[in-house]
Amino acid sequence: MMYTIVRSILWTIGHLLFRIRIEGRENIPPTGGALIVSNHISYADSVLAGITTTRRARYLMWKPIYDFPVANYFFRLLHAIPINERSPKSTIRAIQRARAELAAGHLVVIFAEGSISRDGRLGAFERGFEKILKGVEVPIVPMHIGGLWGHPLSCKGGGVLKSWELLRPKVTIRIGAPVHGPVSPEELRELVGNLASDRGTSSTIPARV
């Protein structure tokens, strides 16, 4: 019950703050586990990714934000997975939990750059998604969130609330075709980058042999 209430509140806030357009929503599997891999352009990305599906998704989240007073209750309610890259034990626990969630048939969302963009461009993808997928056969669903660079929740100007260029911007979220089989960080980055335009949202990418 509380999850539904919180989700409804976040949906409302998201649509009040942004003019949201979602393309390729049908590419998110209706059932079963899947790893959604998105770019990371703002501190609103988790909320925006969650708006794309009616399914409950788990998110890997930077632990200092996860531990923020008051907000921590809601993060726990939403099954967020805290990760602290400075702590090997925290990283291992987060990877193990994300893997268990996928094996249990849930959606897991990660931001493969490892940190929020500081220049508005898509950064290199780290190998964390490969570790999460080890021993779990689920598709990867690429996602791109665009239109937020310059918003107060982006890091334009050097940090959050440093830029006020965009207020209630048009945000386009494009979801690519599921990828079955192994894919390298460079290949996955290219798939996500291609979604910055309208390419890649309709056809399924075949598994690699």
Secondary structure, DSSP 4 states (H G I P E B T S, - for coil): -HHHHHHHHHHHHHHHH-EEEEE-GGGS-SSS-EEEEE---STTHHHHHHHT-SS-EEEEEEHHHHTSTTHHHHHHHTT-EEE-TT-HHHHHHHHHHHHHHHHTT-EEEEETTSS--SSSS--PPPSHHHHHHTT----EEEEEEES-TTSTTS-TTSSTTS--S-SS-EEEEEEPPPB-S---HHHHHHHHHHTTTTTTSSSPBPPP-
